[in-house]
Each structure stands twice: as C-alpha cells, then as structure tokens.
Amino acid sequence: MKETKLVKLSEQKKEHRIITGTLSLPLRLGERAWICYGSHILTASPILQIWEVSVDGILFETANTVYELNYMSYPKSEVICA
C-alpha cells in the first residue's frame, strides 16, 4: 500500500477492519460488499471508494469503515506434463 493512501485514510477517523476471506460479488461503487470469511458472511454498507486492488487483496472504503480484505490463499498443486 502506498503511504499517501494510508495518510488519507487515517485522517478520516474510520474503523479499519482487516479480514481474510473472499468476495461473493465484484465490488462496485455505490453497492454493498459481500465478504465470506470462516462460516460468516459480512455485508458492508455501500462502497464509497476502492483504494487498491491486487492479486492478494483489496482495500476499499464505506461510510464508516475502511476494509482491508486479504484473499484466502490455497496451496498450489503441481501439474505434471507427460
């Protein structure tokens, strides 16, 4: 994450939640996020800003909370070609 993004986020005094899980649906501005983690599903309020998207996770903001979603990683299986 870039420092400028973190400074902007920290100035807003919002709750910062770090979650390891997966998204049920793609994120879209103005729509709710549905996050699956463990045996739970979290429904966030409408998304105001998507700050960062990477292979490992996503950082986004709602009215009251900044979410840092780290995607669950699964072990890679070997593929043997004959």
Residue frames as a rotation matrix with the C-alpha (Angstrom) as fourth column:
MET 1
0.573 0.820 0.000 0.00
0.820 -0.573 0.000 0.00
0.000 0.000 -1.000 0.00
LYS 2
-0.186 -0.640 0.746 1.23
0.570 -0.688 -0.448 3.46
0.800 0.342 0.493 -0.78
GLU 3
-0.688 -0.183 -0.702 1.83
0.718 -0.311 -0.623 5.86
-0.104 -0.933 0.345 2.11
THR 4
-0.934 0.349 0.070 -0.28
-0.327 -0.919 0.220 8.64
0.141 0.183 0.973 0.60
LYS 5
-0.169 0.911 -0.375 -3.35
-0.143 0.354 0.924 6.39
0.975 0.210 0.070 0.59
LEU 6
-0.116 0.084 -0.990 -2.77
0.854 0.518 -0.056 5.40
0.508 -0.851 -0.132 4.21
VAL 7
-0.929 -0.227 -0.292 -2.38
0.346 -0.813 -0.469 9.04
-0.131 -0.537 0.833 5.28
LYS 8
-0.665 0.743 0.076 -5.67
-0.530 -0.541 0.653 9.99
0.527 0.394 0.753 3.59
LEU 9
0.038 0.702 -0.711 -7.42
0.168 0.697 0.697 7.02
0.985 -0.146 -0.091 5.17
SER 10
-0.376 -0.250 -0.892 -6.03
0.877 0.216 -0.430 7.67
0.300 -0.944 0.138 8.65
GLU 11
-0.995 0.012 0.103 -7.19
-0.035 -0.976 -0.217 11.31
0.098 -0.219 0.971 8.60
GLN 12
-0.384 0.922 -0.041 -10.80
-0.382 -0.118 0.917 10.18
0.841 0.368 0.397 8.17
LYS 13
-0.709 0.030 0.704 -11.02
-0.699 0.105 -0.708 8.52
-0.095 -0.994 -0.053 11.64
LYS 14
0.374 0.823 -0.427 -12.88
-0.842 0.494 0.215 5.49
0.388 0.279 0.879 10.35
GLU 15
0.485 -0.156 0.861 -12.77
-0.450 0.799 0.398 1.98
-0.750 -0.580 0.318 11.74
HIS 16
-0.078 -0.590 -0.803 -10.17
-0.974 0.217 -0.065 -0.14
0.213 0.777 -0.592 9.93
ARG 17
0.565 0.333 0.755 -11.08
-0.510 0.860 0.002 -3.82
-0.649 -0.386 0.656 9.56
ILE 18
-0.419 -0.715 -0.560 -8.62
-0.907 0.355 0.225 -6.40
0.038 0.602 -0.797 8.29
ILE 19
0.458 0.673 0.581 -10.34
-0.583 0.721 -0.375 -9.57
-0.671 -0.166 0.722 7.09
THR 20
-0.792 -0.591 -0.152 -9.08
-0.527 0.538 0.658 -12.72
-0.307 0.601 -0.738 5.39
GLY 21
-0.064 0.836 0.545 -11.74
0.123 0.548 -0.827 -14.12
-0.990 0.014 -0.138 3.09
THR 22
-0.804 -0.121 0.582 -13.30
0.576 0.088 0.813 -13.84
-0.150 0.989 -0.001 -0.35
LEU 23
-0.675 0.609 -0.417 -15.73
-0.598 -0.782 -0.176 -11.56
-0.433 0.131 0.892 -2.13
SER 24
-0.213 0.697 0.685 -19.10
0.378 0.705 -0.600 -13.04
-0.901 0.131 -0.413 -3.10
LEU 25
0.728 0.461 0.508 -19.60
0.663 -0.284 -0.693 -10.46
-0.175 0.841 -0.512 -5.84
PRO 26
-0.270 -0.810 0.521 -17.31
0.849 -0.456 -0.267 -7.98
0.454 0.370 0.811 -7.62
LEU 27
-0.260 0.121 -0.958 -17.03
0.680 -0.681 -0.270 -4.60
-0.685 -0.722 0.095 -5.89
ARG 28
-0.215 0.241 0.946 -18.87
0.782 -0.538 0.315 -1.66
0.585 0.808 -0.073 -7.44
LEU 29
-0.990 -0.135 0.035 -19.06
0.096 -0.843 -0.529 1.91
0.101 -0.521 0.848 -6.21
GLY 30
-0.502 0.839 0.212 -22.41
-0.833 -0.535 0.144 2.63
0.234 -0.105 0.967 -4.57
GLU 31
0.437 0.635 -0.637 -23.18
-0.402 0.771 0.494 -1.07
0.805 0.040 0.592 -3.98
ARG 32
0.678 -0.118 0.726 -22.70
-0.698 0.207 0.686 -3.23
-0.231 -0.971 0.057 -0.90
ALA 33
-0.329 -0.808 -0.489 -19.76
-0.782 0.523 -0.339 -5.59
0.529 0.271 -0.804 -0.47
TRP 34
0.845 0.508 0.164 -20.48
-0.525 0.734 0.432 -9.21
0.100 -0.451 0.887 0.46
ILE 35
-0.165 -0.985 -0.058 -17.47
-0.849 0.172 -0.499 -10.83
0.502 -0.033 -0.864 2.14
CYS 36
0.861 0.346 -0.372 -17.27
-0.157 0.878 0.453 -14.52
0.483 -0.331 0.810 3.09
TYR 37
-0.263 -0.947 0.187 -14.86
-0.653 0.033 -0.757 -15.41
0.710 -0.321 -0.627 5.87
GLY 38
-0.896 -0.033 0.443 -14.85
-0.357 0.648 -0.673 -18.53
-0.265 -0.761 -0.592 8.01
SER 39
-0.630 0.759 0.165 -18.50
0.776 0.612 0.149 -19.58
0.012 0.222 -0.975 8.26
HIS 40
-0.041 0.573 -0.818 -19.74
0.469 -0.712 -0.522 -15.96
-0.882 -0.405 -0.240 8.16
ILE 41
-0.152 0.019 0.988 -20.92
0.917 -0.370 0.148 -13.51
0.369 0.929 0.038 5.51
LEU 42
-0.374 -0.052 -0.926 -20.38
0.543 -0.822 -0.172 -9.82
-0.752 -0.567 0.336 6.16
THR 43
0.258 0.486 0.835 -22.50
0.930 -0.360 -0.078 -7.28
0.263 0.797 -0.544 4.32
ALA 44
-0.645 -0.565 -0.514 -20.83
0.664 -0.747 -0.012 -3.86
-0.378 -0.349 0.858 4.22
SER 45
0.345 0.721 -0.602 -22.59
0.240 -0.687 -0.686 -0.58
-0.908 0.092 -0.410 3.59
PRO 46
0.933 0.081 0.352 -22.36
0.358 -0.083 -0.930 0.91
-0.046 0.993 -0.106 0.07
ILE 47
0.087 -0.996 0.035 -18.82
0.933 0.094 0.347 1.39
-0.349 0.002 0.937 -1.21
LEU 48
0.815 0.134 -0.565 -17.59
0.067 -0.988 -0.138 4.97
-0.576 0.075 -0.814 -1.47
GLN 49
0.458 -0.765 -0.453 -14.04
-0.889 -0.392 -0.237 4.37
0.004 0.511 -0.860 -2.73
ILE 50
0.931 -0.353 0.087 -11.90
0.354 0.935 0.005 1.47
-0.084 0.026 0.996 -3.92
TRP 51
0.709 -0.680 -0.186 -8.34
-0.529 -0.688 0.496 2.37
-0.465 -0.254 -0.848 -2.94
GLU 52
-0.335 -0.901 -0.276 -6.24
-0.922 0.253 0.292 -0.55
-0.193 0.352 -0.916 -4.08
VAL 53
0.849 0.520 0.096 -6.72
-0.472 0.827 -0.304 -3.83
-0.238 0.213 0.948 -5.92
SER 54
-0.246 -0.948 -0.200 -4.04
-0.968 0.228 0.106 -6.53
-0.055 0.220 -0.974 -6.05
VAL 55
-0.198 0.084 -0.977 -3.67
-0.373 0.915 0.154 -10.26
0.906 0.395 -0.150 -6.55
ASP 56
-0.785 -0.264 -0.560 -3.53
0.358 0.546 -0.758 -10.72
0.506 -0.795 -0.334 -2.76
GLY 57
-0.326 0.685 -0.652 -6.42
0.866 -0.061 -0.497 -8.50
-0.380 -0.726 -0.573 -1.70
ILE 58
-0.140 0.384 0.913 -8.34
0.598 -0.701 0.387 -5.26
0.789 0.600 -0.132 -1.94
LEU 59
-0.733 -0.085 -0.675 -8.63
0.604 -0.538 -0.589 -2.05
-0.313 -0.839 0.445 0.09
PHE 60
-0.412 0.662 0.626 -11.94
0.438 -0.459 0.773 -0.18
0.799 0.593 -0.101 0.00
GLU 61
-0.995 0.033 -0.092 -13.94
0.054 -0.601 -0.797 2.34
-0.082 -0.799 0.596 1.99
THR 62
-0.133 0.989 0.059 -17.57
0.816 0.076 0.573 2.60
0.562 0.124 -0.817 3.09
ALA 63
0.449 0.396 0.801 -19.27
0.010 -0.898 0.439 5.40
0.893 -0.190 -0.407 5.04
ASN 64
0.841 -0.010 0.541 -17.97
-0.530 -0.219 0.819 4.21
0.110 -0.976 -0.189 8.43
THR 65
0.591 -0.559 0.582 -15.24
-0.046 0.697 0.716 1.66
-0.806 -0.449 0.386 7.74
VAL 66
0.191 -0.627 -0.755 -12.10
-0.977 -0.049 -0.207 1.04
0.093 0.777 -0.622 5.72
TYR 67
0.836 0.155 0.527 -11.84
-0.230 0.970 0.078 -2.65
-0.499 -0.187 0.846 4.81
GLU 68
-0.176 -0.881 -0.439 -8.60
-0.983 0.132 0.128 -4.41
-0.055 0.454 -0.889 4.02
LEU 69
0.786 0.518 0.338 -9.60
-0.473 0.855 -0.212 -7.77
-0.399 0.007 0.917 2.56
ASN 70
-0.416 -0.904 -0.103 -6.78
-0.851 0.346 0.395 -10.27
-0.321 0.252 -0.913 2.21
TYR 71
0.389 0.590 -0.707 -7.79
-0.821 0.570 0.025 -13.09
0.418 0.571 0.706 -0.10
MET 72
0.591 -0.142 0.794 -7.58
-0.411 0.794 0.447 -16.62
-0.694 -0.591 0.411 1.22
SER 73
-0.079 -0.667 -0.741 -4.69
-0.991 0.131 -0.013 -18.45
0.106 0.733 -0.671 -0.37
TYR 74
0.872 0.362 0.329 -4.96
-0.371 0.928 -0.036 -22.05
-0.318 -0.091 0.944 -1.34
PRO 75
-0.044 -0.935 0.352 -1.99
-0.206 0.353 0.912 -24.37
-0.978 -0.033 -0.208 -1.77
LYS 76
0.224 0.029 -0.974 -0.91
-0.966 -0.129 -0.226 -24.66
-0.132 0.991 -0.001 -5.36
SER 77
0.610 -0.014 0.792 -0.99
-0.040 0.998 0.048 -28.16
-0.791 -0.061 0.608 -6.73
GLU 78
-0.463 -0.854 -0.238 1.70
-0.407 -0.034 0.913 -29.41
-0.788 0.519 -0.332 -9.05
VAL 79
0.776 0.599 -0.196 0.87
-0.432 0.280 -0.857 -30.14
-0.459 0.750 0.476 -12.63
ILE 80
-0.281 -0.870 0.405 3.00
-0.191 0.464 0.865 -32.82
-0.941 0.165 -0.297 -14.25
CYS 81
0.530 0.395 -0.751 3.07
-0.786 -0.103 -0.609 -32.88
-0.318 0.913 0.256 -18.02
ALA 82
0.322 -0.385 0.865 3.92
0.161 0.923 0.350 -36.12
-0.933 0.027 0.359 -19.76
